[in-house]
Amino acid sequence: MDDRDKPPLLISACLLGVACNHEGRGSPRPVVDELARHYRLVPVCPEVLGGLPTPRAAAELTGGDGADVLACPDAGASGGARVVNVDGDDVTAAYRRGAEAAVAVAVAVGATRAMLKARSPSCGTAAVYDGTFTRRLVPGRGVTAAALAAAGLEVGSEEDADAAAPPSATTTQKPS
């Protein structure tokens, strides 16, 4: 099948091996090869799209998850959910910009599904780090994962059991 005939799948660029994670490395995963058989992979790195450099200081969500960040645009000023890096800098605005850009890419290519990097403050789909920088996970989505789900995309991570399922075999998960 020609790639142009495959349905588009938004995918975290780091999962393809692009050196864009906070450490300046990629996070390639074997599942990507299987995905490429069924989908036209459309890579995005929301942090880079939002204007952050590579490498960059590690960041975590605090005061809530990505949906909470999106729900309150003035969260930083009011003490609500935000994204803060290990140096104490509030990087929420960059994460919001990256999420908006990822949604725009998804809409532009007609993607209905996204595979994102697990546990990332941007791309985490089921759990994210709690903001203490102690590697403690809490339930929730990253900012981009929440934005894509709100835009109607099925959002999963490389760790999901059905991640590499062909388009006709996937089940649609409604955003929670």
Secondary structure, 3 states (H helix, E strand, C coil): CCHHHCCEEEEEHHHHCCCCCCCCCCCCCCHHHHHHHHCEEEEECHHHHCCCCCCCCCEEEECCCHHHHHHCCCHHHHCCCEEEECCCCECHHHHHHHHHHHHHHHHHHCCCEEEECCECCCCCCCEEECCCCCCCEEECCCHHHHHHHHCCCEEEECCCCCCCCCHHHCCCCCCC
